[in-house]
Amino acid sequence: MHYTSIENIHKVIDPLFLDDLKAELDSLEKINVNNTRTKKLHQFQDKLASLTFLDPACGSGNFLTETYLSLRRLENRVIKDLTGGQMVFGEAINPIKVSITQFFGIEINDFAVTVAKTALWIAESQMMKETEEIIVQQLDFLPLTTNANIVEANALRIDWNEVVPAEKLNYIMGNPPFVGARLMSILQKQDVSRIFNGWKNAGNLDYVACWYKKAADYITGTSIKVALVSTNSVSQGDAVPTLWKPLFKENININFAYQTFVWDSEASAKAHVHCVIIGFSKTKTKDETTGCKKIFSNGSVISAEHINAYLLNADDVFIENRSNPLCDVPKMGIGSQPIDDGNFLFDSKNDMDAFIKEEPKSEKYFHLWYGSREFISQKPRYCLYLGDCSPAELRSMPKCLERVKNVRLFREKSNRTSTRKSADVPSKFGATNIPNTNYIVIPKVSSQRRRYIPMGFMSPDILCSDLVFLLPNASLYHFGILESNVHMAWMRVVCGRLKSDYRYSNTLVYNNFPWPLPTDEQKARIEHTAQGILDARALYPDSSLADFYDPLTMPQELRKAHIANDRAVMAAYGFSTKMSEADCVAELMKMYVELVDKTSKS
């Protein structure tokens, strides 16, 4: 079952239909001619009674119940205006036309089905009482006589037309299950395979994506409008080209969207999920008041001529994995993969020192070792790298030789051909990337609380795991661009997520990033501000990158250094400092399209 706040439900139903209905009723109530107003109000009430709604993952019926209550409140306003607060002798006994029979739901859990039906019956009774207070008369009402159309079924395996024919439906809404692509059950994975049969990379989509595809198929040839809540994964990373590129080809149009926000549960154990709301249809619609579509972002409403799959006011762009950078910049790779069953890695300096005490010759083969966690916390592990060790010296170090033997045995038992092949060179890493110059380190995963992903320079004698990206031959200029708000804005939109944390990607984020073409003066300015970031960090040698980039503990000097760097980078792009992140990304996407076109023609 789903538990969600009324406030969040209204984020879905208000822009989907309720705002328009309220505005229409407000205008009718202002009509001065009584006969005209009366006729229009009757027509409006008939309209309310004709609307139909489907929640294809209805849980305990929260969306359906709140929608029914909202319609009945509008209807009660009509009844009050028509009756003047009392029933006129001779009129029909029951002035109510809106019914719970207009509401349809699909739910896989049998208990939740019962709860949803009961909730609608209770809502029906509640609103009947409110109508009685308006007309000052008691109405005949026998609970449970009207039909709550909640079907117990797997929504992904049932034809929704069996629940309600598409030609008789107006709106679809709800918040389908939030299950990550790597967390699905076998049955859920089968659902995905069935829904996305023949689609490329569909196995990487979260479970909720199935409802987008199912709804898109169902509404073909209709004017049905849809609004679904889902984890923000559907509008980020690989999911965007995988899900939305084919849907847009099927004439799906996004009518409104809530960019990422926290969806709070009303369950006792509160869940905080980073979500988006996407309203779409197969008919092009625009808001009647502003003439534009709407993007809701951080409490504000942005008018948009077009909403793309990244939920930005921008043309349709699909950022896909690219093996090489789009611009003339150094190539980014991942760190090394020991594939050693832990034989080459030591968690603490004490462990390393104990080993060196037993095997003194090994000392020169030890290196600091960083993955994402070690880099951000500035607490390295230690690595025994014997790839440069001669056979004679290796044989003279029995403790090292023992570990090499263990690695060989471990790799020989692997199911992967490449790993078994690497058993032939057990003194080396399974995959090695050790730059011979200073290089920039970028963590693969970083907390979404941080405005900037912490990055930094490393020297060649320090080794890194495949949990970080490495950028060799990088300069202060490259560092300044990558640590800027412009690159971070691009990253936040384009990258994937691990839960809510940023999951950086060389092939998706870095290789597709449009770099500026600065003047010599602008480039020198960026190099200066980039050094300013490093200098500000150096003021606090006892602090880690986790300390520096925690919003609560970030030093003022570092904050100012980043602001100066941001301004320098924005100037190189020709961006105004008043531009929002969304504006920056929209401009970057224009640059991206131009670069792709230029590359394809060369």
Secondary structure as UniProt FT lines:
FT   HELIX           6..13
FT   HELIX           14..18
FT   HELIX           19..29
FT   HELIX           34..50
FT   STRAND          53..55
FT   TURN            56..57
FT   TURN            59..61
FT   HELIX           62..83
FT   TURN            84..85
FT   TURN            89..90
FT   HELIX           100..102
FT   STRAND          103..107
FT   HELIX           110..135
FT   TURN            143..144
FT   STRAND          149..152
FT   TURN            155..157
FT   HELIX           160..162
FT   HELIX           166..168
FT   STRAND          171..174
FT   TURN            181..183
FT   HELIX           186..195
FT   TURN            196..198
FT   TURN            200..201
FT   HELIX           202..204
FT   TURN            207..208
FT   HELIX           209..218
FT   TURN            219..221
FT   STRAND          225..231
FT   HELIX           232..235
FT   TURN            237..238
FT   HELIX           240..244
FT   HELIX           245..249
FT   TURN            250..251
FT   STRAND          253..264
FT   STRAND          272..281
FT   TURN            288..290
FT   STRAND          293..297
FT   TURN            298..299
FT   STRAND          300..304
FT   TURN            309..310
FT   STRAND          333..334
FT   STRAND          336..337
FT   TURN            341..342
FT   STRAND          345..346
FT   HELIX           349..358
FT   HELIX           360..365
FT   STRAND          366..370
FT   HELIX           372..377
FT   STRAND          381..384
FT   TURN            387..388
FT   HELIX           391..395
FT   HELIX           398..412
FT   HELIX           417..422
FT   TURN            423..424
FT   TURN            426..427
FT   STRAND          439..443
FT   STRAND          445..446
FT   TURN            448..449
FT   STRAND          456..458
FT   TURN            460..461
FT   STRAND          463..465
FT   TURN            466..467
FT   STRAND          468..472
FT   HELIX           476..482
FT   HELIX           485..494
FT   STRAND          496..498
FT   TURN            499..500
FT   STRAND          501..503
FT   HELIX           506..510
FT   TURN            511..512
FT   HELIX           520..538
FT   TURN            541..542
FT   HELIX           545..548
FT   TURN            551..553
FT   HELIX           556..573
FT   TURN            577..578
FT   HELIX           581..601
//
